[in-house]
Amino acid sequence: MVPRSPASAVTRPTAPADARCGRRALRAPAVVIALLAAGLQLLQACSFSAPDVLETPETLYGVLSRAPFVDDATVSGERWRVLDGTHFKADHGYTCAGAPRSASKEWIGSRLYDSATLPPGYDGTVLLNGWYLEYGSSDHHVLGMGAVIFDIAQSGDTLSWHAGGLLSDRKGDDAYRWCYQYTILAWARHKPSPIVVPTKPYLDVAVTHADASGKLVFVDKRIGSNAFTTKAAKFKAPFKPVAKLLAGFGVSYDDDDHHLLQFAFDPGTASVKNKRIKWRTDVILKDNSTRRYGLGQLASVIGGTSVKIFNPDFVFLEAGSPKAQDYVVNNLHLVARDDANACLQDPKSTEHTYQYRIDDVPYTWAVPMLTGWDLSVACDDEHVKKIGAWIDDWAFVPNTSPRGGTLYYTVRTILQDKKPDRELWDGAQVEILGINLIQPPGKL
C-alpha cells in the first residue's frame, strides 16, 4: 500500500482526477485496466466469436479475462493512505488509461494489472468506489458501458487484481478513456483459538470475491426502463455475511446504440439469513423511449463480528449545491425519467462536486462506499462525451462526539456531450462500512 499523508477532516483535498483525469496525475507502474462487457449487441456488431456475454456469469467472467492489455504509456494514477490504525488501514486511489478502440472481432475492452503490498500479517480486499468514462474524440451514441475490478486475490502480503472500463457505440471503433476510483481495505489477521482466550484487541473480518466459476457474478439481460428491478442476486458465503462490496457493473441496450437520457444504478439493501445474502438491483438505462437492456454485476462479500454496514437515509451536505448546509436525501429511490421536462435556455452545470459529512458514526473506523448513482439530462436525450460518478476523497475522524466519529467525503458526477449545454440532474448514494476493534473479555 502506497502511503500518503492522511486526508484532513478540515482542509478538503481537491479531486485527484477531475473530469479530464489530468490533475495531480502520477505515473503508476503496472496499474489497472480491464473490461466490463457491454452486452449481446456489441458482440453482434463486432462478430465476436464467444457466446452471449450476459448469458451466464461464467461467460461474462471469461470475456473479462480475455481482454487485451492496454499500452502502459496511457496509464496514470495515484494512491494515498486515508486510515492508518494499528489493526486497520485503508488506501484510496484512482487510475486512468486510454484505448484506441473498445472492441474488435475477437475481444471487448482492455485491461491492466494492479497490486498492493499489505503490512505483514494483514489480509485485505479492494472495492470499486467510482468510475469515469470519456470518448476520445467528439461525442457518440451509447450501446454499453461499465467498470469493474476482478481477479482479486492475495498471495502472501501481495493483494492483486485487474480492473477496467468500457464505453462504446455499436461499432466499437472509437478511442475512449476511463478512470476508476478504488479503496483498499487491510486488517490485521486474527487466528481464533477454541482454547486460548484473546488477551489483546483484535479484528474479526472475512471476505470472499467473484471468480471464474461465476461466484458473485450476476447477469440479467431482459430489463425494461419502466420495470427496472433485476432478478435477485443470491449467494451462500463460507461465513456469516454482513455486506456486499461493489466490484463492477456493465449495462447494454439489447437492440442498438442510442442517445442517453438517464443512467441510474442502486444495488439495494442486502438481506442476510444465516450464511445467505440476497439483494435486488435497480438499474435504469434509457433514451426518450422505453427499451430493453441488460446488466452484469460483480461483488465481494464481507463478514465477521468486526464488520458493520449502514445506509443513512440523510447526510449533511456541506458544499456544492444551493441545498448546502442542510441534510439531503442519501438513500436513492429511482424513477425512470422521460423527456417531458422544460428545456432551460441558459447553459447549466454538467459536472458537480459535493462535500458531505456524517456525524456520530459509531465505529472504530468507517469507510464510505459509493453504492448508487442517478445521472440524467435535464431536457432531452443526447449524445455522450463524458459520464461518471465517484468518491473523490474522504476522511474519518474518530471520537468527535460521545456517540462516535465524523466521516467526510466528496462525490463528483458528470454527464455531458461535446457541447455541454444541458443541466445534469443527479443523485448519489453512499453506504458506510464500519470496522470495530474487538476488546477481549474484561477489557474496556
C-alpha positions as CSV (number, residue, x, y, z in Angstrom):
1,M,0.0,0.0,0.0
2,V,1.5,3.3,-1.0
3,P,1.2,5.8,1.9
4,R,0.4,9.4,1.7
5,S,-0.4,12.0,4.4
6,P,-3.9,11.1,5.7
7,A,-6.7,13.2,4.3
8,S,-7.5,16.1,6.6
9,A,-11.0,16.3,8.0
10,V,-10.8,20.1,8.0
11,T,-8.9,21.0,4.8
12,R,-10.6,19.1,1.9
13,P,-8.1,18.0,-0.8
14,T,-9.1,18.7,-4.4
15,A,-10.0,15.9,-6.7
16,P,-7.1,13.6,-7.6
17,A,-8.7,13.1,-11.0
18,D,-11.0,15.7,-12.4
19,A,-13.4,15.0,-15.3
20,R,-10.5,15.1,-17.6
21,C,-8.4,12.9,-15.4
22,G,-5.4,15.2,-15.7
23,R,-4.9,17.0,-12.4
24,R,-2.4,15.6,-9.9
25,A,-1.9,12.5,-12.2
26,L,1.1,10.4,-11.3
27,R,2.6,7.6,-13.4
28,A,1.5,4.4,-11.8
29,P,3.6,1.3,-12.7
30,A,1.6,-1.8,-13.5
31,V,-1.7,-0.3,-12.8
32,V,-5.0,-1.4,-13.9
33,I,-7.4,-1.8,-16.7
34,A,-9.9,-4.3,-17.9
35,L,-13.3,-4.6,-19.3
36,L,-16.8,-5.0,-18.2
37,A,-18.6,-6.2,-21.3
38,A,-21.4,-4.1,-22.9
39,G,-23.6,-7.0,-24.0
40,L,-25.0,-9.0,-26.8
41,Q,-25.5,-6.2,-29.4
42,L,-21.9,-5.1,-29.2
43,L,-20.8,-8.7,-29.7
44,Q,-23.0,-9.0,-32.8
45,A,-21.7,-5.7,-34.2
46,C,-18.1,-6.9,-33.9
47,S,-18.8,-10.5,-35.0
48,F,-17.5,-11.7,-31.6
49,S,-17.0,-15.4,-31.6
50,A,-17.8,-16.1,-27.9
51,P,-21.3,-16.8,-26.6
52,D,-23.7,-14.1,-25.4
53,V,-21.7,-12.0,-22.8
54,L,-24.7,-11.8,-20.5
55,E,-25.9,-15.3,-21.0
56,T,-24.2,-16.8,-17.9
57,P,-22.0,-15.5,-15.1
58,E,-19.2,-17.8,-16.3
59,T,-19.4,-16.3,-19.8
60,L,-19.2,-12.8,-18.5
61,Y,-16.2,-13.5,-16.4
62,G,-14.5,-15.3,-19.3
63,V,-14.9,-12.3,-21.6
64,L,-13.3,-10.1,-18.9
65,S,-10.3,-12.4,-18.7
66,R,-9.7,-12.4,-22.4
67,A,-9.4,-8.6,-22.9
68,P,-6.1,-7.3,-24.2
69,F,-3.8,-5.2,-22.1
70,V,-3.5,-1.5,-22.6
71,D,-0.4,0.4,-23.6
72,D,1.4,1.4,-20.3
73,A,2.0,4.9,-21.8
74,T,-1.7,5.7,-21.5
75,V,-1.9,4.9,-17.7
76,S,-1.7,7.4,-14.9
77,G,-2.9,7.3,-11.3
78,E,-2.4,8.0,-7.6
79,R,-3.0,6.2,-4.3
80,W,-2.8,7.5,-0.8
81,R,-3.3,6.4,2.8
82,V,-6.5,7.6,4.4
83,L,-6.7,5.4,7.6
84,D,-3.6,4.2,9.4
85,G,-4.7,2.4,12.5
86,T,-2.7,-0.3,14.4
87,H,-5.1,-3.0,13.2
88,F,-6.8,-1.5,10.2
89,K,-5.6,0.5,7.2
90,A,-7.4,2.0,4.2
91,D,-5.9,3.5,1.0
92,H,-7.9,5.4,-1.7
93,G,-6.8,5.9,-5.3
94,Y,-7.7,6.2,-8.9
95,T,-6.3,5.0,-12.2
96,C,-6.9,6.4,-15.7
97,A,-6.0,4.9,-19.1
98,G,-6.9,5.0,-22.7
99,A,-7.6,2.5,-25.5
100,P,-7.7,3.1,-29.3
101,R,-11.0,1.2,-29.6
102,S,-13.5,-0.6,-27.4
103,A,-13.9,-3.9,-29.4
104,S,-12.7,-6.0,-32.3
105,K,-14.0,-9.2,-33.8
106,E,-12.2,-11.2,-31.1
107,W,-12.4,-9.1,-27.9
108,I,-14.1,-6.3,-26.0
109,G,-12.4,-3.7,-23.8
110,S,-8.9,-3.6,-22.4
111,R,-7.1,-4.3,-19.1
112,L,-4.0,-3.9,-16.9
113,Y,-2.8,-5.5,-13.7
114,D,-2.5,-3.8,-10.3
115,S,-1.3,-4.8,-6.9
116,A,-0.7,-3.5,-3.4
117,T,1.8,-4.7,-0.7
118,L,-0.1,-5.2,2.6
119,P,1.6,-5.0,6.0
120,P,3.0,-8.3,7.3
121,G,0.3,-10.4,8.9
122,Y,-2.6,-8.5,7.2
123,D,-5.4,-9.6,4.9
124,G,-7.1,-7.3,2.5
125,T,-9.5,-6.5,-0.3
126,V,-10.3,-3.8,-2.8
127,L,-13.6,-2.3,-3.8
128,L,-14.9,-0.1,-6.7
129,N,-15.6,3.4,-5.4
130,G,-16.4,5.2,-8.5
131,W,-15.9,5.4,-12.3
132,Y,-15.5,7.8,-15.2
133,L,-15.8,7.3,-19.0
134,E,-15.0,9.5,-21.9
135,Y,-14.9,9.2,-25.7
136,G,-11.6,10.2,-27.1
137,S,-13.0,12.4,-29.8
138,S,-16.4,14.1,-30.2
139,D,-19.5,12.6,-28.7
140,H,-21.3,9.4,-29.7
141,H,-24.3,7.2,-29.1
142,V,-24.0,4.6,-26.4
143,L,-24.5,0.9,-26.7
144,G,-22.9,-0.2,-23.4
145,M,-20.6,1.0,-20.6
146,G,-19.2,-0.4,-17.4
147,A,-16.4,-0.5,-14.9
148,V,-15.0,-3.5,-13.0
149,I,-12.5,-4.9,-10.5
150,F,-11.9,-8.6,-10.9
151,D,-9.4,-11.4,-10.3
152,I,-9.0,-10.1,-6.7
153,A,-6.5,-12.4,-4.9
154,Q,-3.9,-12.4,-2.1
155,S,-0.6,-14.2,-2.2
156,G,1.4,-13.7,0.9
157,D,1.5,-9.9,1.6
158,T,0.5,-9.1,-2.0
159,L,-3.0,-8.1,-2.9
160,S,-3.6,-8.1,-6.7
161,W,-6.4,-7.5,-9.1
162,H,-7.4,-6.5,-12.6
163,A,-9.8,-3.6,-13.3
164,G,-11.2,-1.8,-16.2
165,G,-13.9,0.2,-18.0
166,L,-15.8,0.3,-21.3
167,L,-17.7,3.0,-23.3
168,S,-18.9,2.0,-26.8
169,D,-21.4,2.6,-29.5
170,R,-22.3,-0.3,-31.8
171,K,-19.2,-0.1,-34.0
172,G,-16.8,-0.3,-31.1
173,D,-14.1,1.6,-33.1
174,D,-13.8,4.8,-31.2
175,A,-11.0,5.6,-28.8
176,Y,-12.0,6.1,-25.2
177,R,-10.5,7.0,-21.9
178,W,-11.6,5.8,-18.5
179,C,-10.8,6.2,-14.8
180,Y,-11.8,4.1,-11.8
181,Q,-11.7,5.0,-8.2
182,Y,-11.0,2.3,-5.6
183,T,-10.5,1.8,-1.9
184,I,-8.1,-0.9,-0.4
185,L,-9.0,-2.3,3.0
186,A,-6.4,-4.1,5.1
187,W,-6.8,-5.6,8.5
188,A,-4.6,-7.5,11.0
189,R,-5.1,-11.2,10.7
190,H,-6.7,-12.9,13.7
191,K,-6.4,-16.7,14.3
192,P,-9.0,-17.6,16.9
193,S,-8.3,-20.5,19.2
194,P,-11.1,-22.6,20.8
195,I,-8.8,-23.0,23.9
196,V,-6.9,-19.7,24.4
197,V,-9.0,-16.6,25.3
198,P,-7.7,-13.4,23.5
199,T,-5.8,-11.0,25.7
200,K,-5.3,-8.2,23.2
201,P,-7.7,-6.2,20.9
202,Y,-8.3,-7.9,17.6
203,L,-10.4,-7.7,14.4
204,D,-12.7,-10.4,13.1
205,V,-13.1,-9.9,9.3
206,A,-13.5,-12.3,6.4
207,V,-14.1,-11.7,2.7
208,T,-14.8,-13.7,-0.5
209,H,-14.6,-12.5,-4.1
210,A,-16.1,-13.1,-7.5
211,D,-14.2,-15.6,-9.6
212,A,-14.1,-17.5,-12.9
213,S,-16.6,-20.1,-11.6
214,G,-19.3,-17.4,-11.8
215,K,-19.4,-17.0,-8.0
216,L,-20.6,-13.5,-7.1
217,V,-21.2,-12.7,-10.8
218,F,-24.8,-11.9,-11.7
219,V,-26.4,-11.3,-15.1
220,D,-29.9,-10.2,-16.2
221,K,-30.3,-9.3,-19.9
222,R,-34.0,-8.6,-20.1
223,I,-34.7,-5.5,-18.1
224,G,-37.0,-2.7,-19.1
225,S,-36.7,1.0,-18.2
226,N,-40.2,1.1,-16.7
227,A,-39.7,-2.3,-14.8
228,F,-36.1,-1.9,-13.8
229,T,-35.6,-4.2,-10.9
230,T,-33.4,-7.2,-11.7
231,K,-33.8,-10.7,-10.5
232,A,-32.4,-11.4,-7.1
233,A,-28.6,-11.8,-6.6
234,K,-28.2,-14.7,-4.1
235,F,-25.0,-16.1,-2.5
236,K,-24.2,-18.5,0.2
237,A,-20.9,-17.5,1.9
238,P,-18.4,-19.7,3.8
239,F,-19.0,-17.4,6.8
240,K,-21.9,-15.3,8.0
241,P,-22.0,-12.3,5.6
242,V,-22.6,-8.7,6.7
243,A,-22.4,-6.7,3.5
244,K,-21.8,-6.8,-0.2
245,L,-19.0,-4.7,-1.8
246,L,-19.4,-3.4,-5.3
247,A,-16.8,-4.8,-7.6
248,G,-18.2,-4.0,-11.0
249,F,-21.1,-3.3,-13.3
250,G,-21.9,-3.3,-17.0
251,V,-25.0,-2.2,-18.9
252,S,-26.0,-2.5,-22.5
253,Y,-29.0,-1.8,-24.7
254,D,-30.2,-5.1,-26.3
255,D,-31.1,-3.7,-29.8
256,D,-28.7,-1.0,-30.9
257,D,-26.9,2.1,-29.7
258,H,-28.9,5.2,-28.6
259,H,-28.8,8.6,-27.2
260,L,-28.7,8.7,-23.4
261,L,-31.3,10.4,-21.1
262,Q,-30.6,8.6,-17.8
263,F,-28.3,6.0,-16.3
264,A,-29.1,5.1,-12.7
265,F,-27.9,2.2,-10.5
266,D,-28.8,1.1,-7.0
267,P,-28.0,-2.4,-5.7
268,G,-30.5,-2.0,-2.8
269,T,-30.2,-3.2,0.7
270,A,-29.0,-6.7,1.2
271,S,-30.8,-9.2,3.5
272,V,-28.9,-11.8,5.4
273,K,-30.2,-15.1,6.8
274,N,-27.6,-17.4,8.3
275,K,-24.9,-17.6,5.7
276,R,-27.0,-16.5,2.8
277,I,-27.1,-12.9,1.5
278,K,-29.5,-11.6,-1.1
279,W,-30.2,-8.3,-2.9
280,R,-32.1,-6.9,-5.8
281,T,-30.5,-4.2,-8.0
282,D,-32.5,-1.3,-9.7
283,V,-30.9,-0.1,-12.9
284,I,-32.2,2.4,-15.5
285,L,-30.6,2.8,-18.9
286,K,-32.7,4.9,-21.3
287,D,-33.1,7.4,-24.0
288,N,-36.5,9.1,-24.7
289,S,-38.1,5.7,-25.5
290,T,-38.8,2.6,-23.4
291,R,-36.2,-0.1,-24.3
292,R,-34.8,-3.4,-23.2
293,Y,-31.3,-3.6,-21.8
294,G,-29.1,-5.9,-19.8
295,L,-27.0,-5.7,-16.6
296,G,-23.9,-7.6,-15.4
297,Q,-22.6,-7.0,-11.9
298,L,-19.7,-8.3,-9.7
299,A,-19.5,-8.2,-6.0
300,S,-17.4,-9.2,-3.0
301,V,-19.0,-10.3,0.3
302,I,-17.5,-9.3,3.7
303,G,-18.4,-10.6,7.1
304,G,-17.2,-11.1,10.7
305,T,-18.1,-9.7,14.1
306,S,-16.0,-6.6,13.5
307,V,-17.9,-5.6,10.3
308,K,-21.0,-3.4,10.3
309,I,-23.0,-1.7,7.5
310,F,-25.2,1.4,7.5
311,N,-27.1,3.1,4.7
312,P,-28.2,6.5,6.1
313,D,-31.4,8.0,4.9
314,F,-30.0,11.5,5.1
315,V,-26.5,13.0,5.1
316,F,-25.3,16.6,5.7
317,L,-24.3,18.5,2.6
318,E,-21.6,21.0,3.4
319,A,-20.9,22.4,-0.1
320,G,-21.6,22.0,-3.8
321,S,-25.3,22.9,-4.1
322,P,-27.8,25.6,-3.1
323,K,-29.1,22.9,-0.7
324,A,-25.7,23.0,1.1
325,Q,-25.6,23.4,4.9
326,D,-28.6,21.2,5.3
327,Y,-29.5,17.5,5.3
328,V,-30.2,15.9,2.0
329,V,-31.6,12.5,0.9
330,N,-28.9,9.8,0.6
331,N,-31.0,6.6,0.1
332,L,-31.9,6.6,-3.6
333,H,-35.4,5.8,-4.8
334,L,-35.0,5.5,-8.6
335,V,-37.7,6.8,-11.0
336,A,-37.4,6.4,-14.8
337,R,-37.2,9.8,-16.4
338,D,-38.9,11.0,-19.6
339,D,-38.3,13.9,-22.0
340,A,-41.3,16.0,-20.7
341,N,-39.1,18.3,-18.7
342,A,-38.9,22.0,-19.6
343,C,-35.7,22.9,-21.5
344,L,-33.6,25.7,-20.0
345,Q,-32.2,28.3,-22.3
346,D,-29.1,29.2,-20.3
347,P,-26.2,26.6,-20.1
348,K,-26.2,24.9,-16.8
349,S,-23.6,22.8,-15.0
350,T,-23.0,19.4,-16.4
351,E,-20.5,18.4,-13.7
352,H,-20.9,18.7,-9.9
353,T,-18.7,18.4,-6.8
354,Y,-20.5,17.7,-3.5
355,Q,-18.9,17.7,0.0
356,Y,-20.7,15.7,2.7
357,R,-20.4,15.0,6.4
358,I,-21.9,12.3,8.6
359,D,-21.7,12.8,12.3
360,D,-21.8,10.3,15.2
361,V,-20.6,7.3,13.3
362,P,-20.4,4.6,16.0
363,Y,-17.5,2.6,14.6
364,T,-13.7,2.4,15.4
365,W,-13.1,3.0,11.7
366,A,-15.6,4.0,8.9
367,V,-15.3,3.8,5.1
368,P,-17.7,5.5,2.6
369,M,-18.7,3.3,-0.3
370,L,-20.4,4.7,-3.4
371,T,-23.2,2.2,-4.0
372,G,-25.6,4.1,-6.2
373,W,-26.0,7.0,-8.6
374,D,-28.6,8.6,-10.8
375,L,-27.3,10.6,-13.8
376,S,-29.7,12.3,-16.2
377,V,-30.0,15.1,-18.7
378,A,-32.4,17.9,-17.6
379,C,-34.1,18.3,-21.0
380,D,-33.8,15.7,-23.8
381,D,-31.7,12.7,-24.5
382,E,-28.4,13.4,-26.3
383,H,-25.0,12.0,-27.4
384,V,-22.4,11.3,-24.7
385,K,-18.9,12.6,-24.4
386,K,-18.2,12.2,-20.6
387,I,-20.1,10.3,-17.9
388,G,-19.2,9.2,-14.3
389,A,-19.8,9.2,-10.6
390,W,-17.1,8.7,-8.0
391,I,-15.9,9.3,-4.4
392,D,-13.1,11.8,-4.9
393,D,-11.6,11.7,-1.4
394,W,-12.6,11.0,2.1
395,A,-11.5,11.2,5.8
396,F,-12.7,9.7,9.1
397,V,-12.1,11.4,12.4
398,P,-12.8,9.0,15.3
399,N,-14.3,10.0,18.7
400,T,-15.5,13.5,17.7
401,S,-18.5,13.1,20.0
402,P,-19.6,10.6,22.7
403,R,-21.6,8.8,20.1
404,G,-18.8,8.3,17.6
405,G,-16.7,9.9,14.9
406,T,-17.2,12.1,11.8
407,L,-17.0,10.9,8.2
408,Y,-16.2,13.4,5.5
409,Y,-16.3,12.6,1.8
410,T,-16.5,14.3,-1.6
411,V,-18.6,12.9,-4.5
412,R,-18.2,14.1,-8.1
413,T,-20.6,13.5,-11.0
414,I,-20.6,14.3,-14.7
415,L,-22.8,13.8,-17.8
416,Q,-22.3,15.9,-20.9
417,D,-22.0,15.8,-24.7
418,K,-19.3,17.7,-26.7
419,K,-21.1,21.0,-26.1
420,P,-22.2,20.8,-22.5
421,D,-25.3,23.0,-22.5
422,R,-27.9,20.8,-20.7
423,E,-28.1,20.7,-17.0
424,L,-27.1,17.5,-15.1
425,W,-29.7,16.1,-12.7
426,D,-28.0,13.7,-10.3
427,G,-28.1,11.8,-7.1
428,A,-25.6,9.7,-5.2
429,Q,-25.9,7.1,-2.5
430,V,-23.2,6.2,0.0
431,E,-23.2,3.3,2.4
432,I,-20.9,3.3,5.5
433,L,-18.7,0.2,6.0
434,G,-17.9,0.1,9.7
435,I,-15.0,-1.8,11.3
436,N,-14.9,-2.3,15.0
437,L,-11.9,-3.3,17.1
438,I,-13.0,-6.1,19.5
439,Q,-11.8,-5.9,23.1
440,P,-11.0,-9.1,24.9
441,P,-13.3,-10.1,27.8
442,G,-12.7,-7.9,30.8
443,K,-11.1,-5.1,28.8
444,L,-12.5,-1.6,28.3
